Amino acid sequence: MSKWYCPKCGFMYNETTGDENLGIPAETLFVKVDPAFVCPRCKTPKNMFIEVG
């Protein structure tokens, strides 16, 4: 499972833990997250996130 980094604000999405606050269950791959997803902090679009391992 990978982590995905928002280059604008540093928000990190972790596939292992998901994000309960955003309604994303644990073990949800980032590619399975809604394409309309934007960073909850700065609204950067999903396609700008960087996979960091």
C-alpha positions, 0 to 999 in steps of 0.5 A, a space after each residue: 500500500 502506498 502513501 500519496 502526498 499533496 505537493 501544495 500543502 503536504 497533506 498525506 493520504 495513506 492507503 493502509 489507513 484510508 481517511 475516516 474523516 473523508 469517508 474513505 475506508 482503510 485499505 482503499 487504493 488511491 486509484 479507487 478514490 473518487 476522481 473528483 477528490 481534491 485535497 481537503 486542506 487546499 483543494 489541489 486535484 487528485 491528479 496532482 498528488 505524488 506517490 511516495 511509497 
